[in-house]
């Protein structure tokens, strides 16, 4: 089960890394000053950092098989999940606003008026969330000693 958790964690991280790259490329950091982006940079980078640290801890757990590392990874995943839900809640209105967005916001210089997170593909957001939940459950089950 630890390998299954590792695989889901890595695939989840790939989707998250894609969204982080999209957010940065589309001006998410610059939009912090104007308030255009609804995703606060500390939440975005905190989510990324804690998830990456947790993944490293999980890889070490898979190699070393020490229960304390499994629980540490799970403990790191809890704030990651909380930040993920906060960002999802803030992303949903931005995504819904896509249908009502003014077509005039497509000219030169208009990129700053469109929240960077509006460019996240729905399939990536949904897959990232579902895989994150699966990862959290697999890590918990592994830490509890279920299936191993």
N, C-alpha and C positions, 0 to 999 in steps of 0.2 A: 504494500500500500504506500510505502514511502516513495517508491519510484513513480507511482501514479501521481502522487502529490507533486513530486518534482516536475513531471511532465506538464501537468496542468498549470503549475506555477510559472514555468518557462513560457508556455504559450500565452498565458494571461499577461505576463510581462512584455511579450512582443507586441500585443495589442495596445498595452498601456504606453509603451515606448513610441509606437506609431502615433498615438493621440498626443503625447507630449511633444513630439517633433512637429506635428501639425499645428498645435497650439503656439509653439514658439515661432515657427515659420510664418504663420498668419498674423503675428504681431501681438500675441497674448501678453507678453511682458510689457511692451510699450503701452498697451491698452490699460494697464493698471493705473496710470496717471489720469486717464480720461474717464475711467469707470465703464468703458465699453464692454470689457470682458467681465462676465459674472463669476468667473473662477478666480479666487484670490491666489496670487502666486505662492504664498506660504502653504496653502492647502495643496496646490498642485505639486510643488517640489517636496513638501513633507510626505505626501502620499508616495511619490516616487522613491524618495530616500529610504523611508521605512520599509517599503516593499523590497527594495534592492538589498538592504541589510538583512532582512528576514530571509530572502532567497539564499544569500551567502551562508547564513546560519543553518538553513535547511540542507544545503549541499554538504556542509561540514557534518551535520547530523547523519546524513545518508552514509558518509564515509566512516564516521567514528561510532555511530550507534549509541550515543549517550542520551538518555531520557531528558536530561536537563536542557539539552539543545533543542529537542522537539518542542518542549514547553516554552522555551524562549522564542522560538520561531512563531508558535501560536500566539504568544503574548504580543509579538510585533505585528501580527496580522490583525489583531483587534482594532488598533487605531487606524491601520491602513483601510480596513473595511469601513470604519466610521467616516473617515475623510472621503472615501469613495462614495458613500451614500450622500454625504453633504454635497459633493460635486455633482452627482447625478441629479439631486433635487434642484440645484442651481442651473444645470444644463437643460433640463426638460423645458422650461419656459423659453429658453433661447431657441431650442429646436422647434417648438411650436410656433414661435414668432417667424420662422422661415416662410411659412405660408402667407403671412401678412406683411412680409418685408416689402418695402417700396422698391420697385424696379429701378428707380433713379439712383439707388445706391450701388450702381455697377460701373460708374464712370471712373476716371483717373482720380486717385486720392481717396476714393470711397472705401477702400479696404479697411481703414481705421474706424469706419462707422459700423462695420459688421463685426460682431464678436467673433474672435478667433475660433471659439469652440463650436460655432455654427457649422464649421467645415468637418466636424467629426462624422464619419459615416455611421448611420444608425446600427448597421450590422456589427461594426467593430465595438460600439458602445455596449450593445446587448451581449455579444460574445464575451467581451471582457468581464462584464458583470456576472454572467452565468459561470464562467470559468473561475472567477474569483471566489464565488460561493462554493463551488466544488472543491477548490483548493483549500479553503478554510475548513470545510468538513473533513476532507482527507487528512489534513494535518492534525486536526483534533482527534480523529479516530486513531491515527497512528500514535499520537502522544498517549492516548488511553490504552494502547496495546491491542486494539481490535484488529483482527486479521493478520497478526504477525506473531 
